[in-house]
Amino acid sequence: MFGFGLPELIVVLVIVLVVFGAGRLPEIGGALGKSIRNFKNASSGKEEIEINPRREDDNKTH
């Protein structure tokens, strides 16, 4: 699509590694994954925002 092949992706990964360092790569990957997940949920039209999440204790009657 944009002409990115394996050599270009490796160059980008090396640049990111130099700029951010090896210790921060997992944090960046996790944030990127959450961002993509949130974007997919928002674009599909799902409204799943819970202000007060339910606990299993709330569903049981005594």
C-alpha positions in Angstrom: 0.0 0.0 0.0 2.7 2.5 1.0 5.6 0.5 -0.2 6.7 -0.7 3.2 8.6 -3.9 3.1 10.6 -5.8 5.6 13.8 -3.6 5.3 11.8 -0.4 5.8 10.1 -1.8 8.9 13.4 -2.9 10.4 14.8 0.6 9.9 11.8 2.2 11.6 12.1 -0.3 14.5 15.8 0.5 14.9 15.0 4.3 14.9 12.3 3.8 17.5 14.6 1.7 19.6 17.3 4.4 19.5 14.9 7.2 20.3 12.9 5.6 23.1 15.3 2.9 24.4 14.7 -0.8 25.1 13.1 -0.2 28.5 10.2 1.8 27.2 9.3 -0.3 24.2 6.8 -2.5 26.1 5.0 0.6 27.4 4.8 2.0 24.0 3.6 -1.3 22.5 0.9 -1.6 25.2 -0.3 2.0 24.7 -0.4 1.4 20.9 -2.4 -1.8 21.4 -4.9 -0.1 23.7 -5.3 2.8 21.2 -6.0 0.5 18.3 -8.5 -1.5 20.4 -10.3 1.7 21.5 -10.4 2.9 17.9 -11.9 -0.3 16.7 -14.5 -0.2 19.4 -15.4 3.4 18.7 -15.6 2.9 14.9 -17.9 -0.2 15.3 -20.4 1.9 17.2 -20.3 -0.1 20.4 -21.2 2.0 23.4 -19.7 0.0 26.3 -18.8 2.7 28.8 -19.7 1.6 32.3 -19.5 4.3 34.9 -20.0 1.9 37.8 -18.7 -1.5 36.9 -20.8 -4.4 38.3 -19.4 -6.8 40.9 -20.5 -10.4 41.4 -21.6 -9.5 44.9 -24.2 -7.0 43.6 -26.0 -9.7 41.7 -26.5 -12.0 44.6 -29.5 -11.6 46.9 -29.2 -12.4 50.6 
